[in-house]
Amino acid sequence: MAARQLVEWVVVVAVALLVAMLIRLFLLQQFYISGPSMETTMFTDNRVLVNKLAYRIGDVNRGDIVVFDRVTMNGTDVEHDDLIKRVIALEGEQIEIRKCVVYIDGKALSEPYLPSRDTNQPDLSNRCGTVDMEMQTVEEGSIFLMGDNRPQSFDSRMFGAIKKDLVIGRAFVLIWPPTSWSRL
């Protein structure tokens, strides 16, 4: 009887581990925030849940907060870094920045998520980091991303639009710390 119970427990644990791995691989994954680029929406040491299935069955939308794989070369080595940013412009759209205001296809973008500590700065460099950016068209299959903390964000203003296939998923809830739990 004891051997049978042991086998049952081993099977239950194995199935539970398999289900957890499948969920993490295909559906949901937790990501750790490790920089100031998305303040005040989220802070360093926060954790978010990312829906990895979101863009396999739906489209990327402006305003979505996404985690993506930033691929860089370090000499001959390929390095991967997961970053989190907000989608600002979609494929085929023209984006430009004039005096810290983002324009999409010639219309000013409403950005209520930007922190007032930045938007109230009289010095434009302190307000947004990149005061002006020439108009560019986002290539097909790509998206243009920016952090909410514009003066301290390393984003598409520096490295350009990214291919949509580099997006891991859409962050949809802030889960840590528990006192900060909120939908994104």
Secondary structure, 3 states (H helix, E strand, C coil): CHHHHHHHHHHHHHHHHHHHHHHHHHCEEEEECCCCCCCCCCCCCCEEEEECCHHHHCCCCCCCEEEEEEEEEECCEEEEEEEEEEEEECCCCEEEEECCEEEECCEECCCCCCCHHHHCCCCHHHHHCCCCEEEEECCCCEEEEECCCHHHCCCHHHHCCEEHHHEEEEEEEEEECHHHCEEC
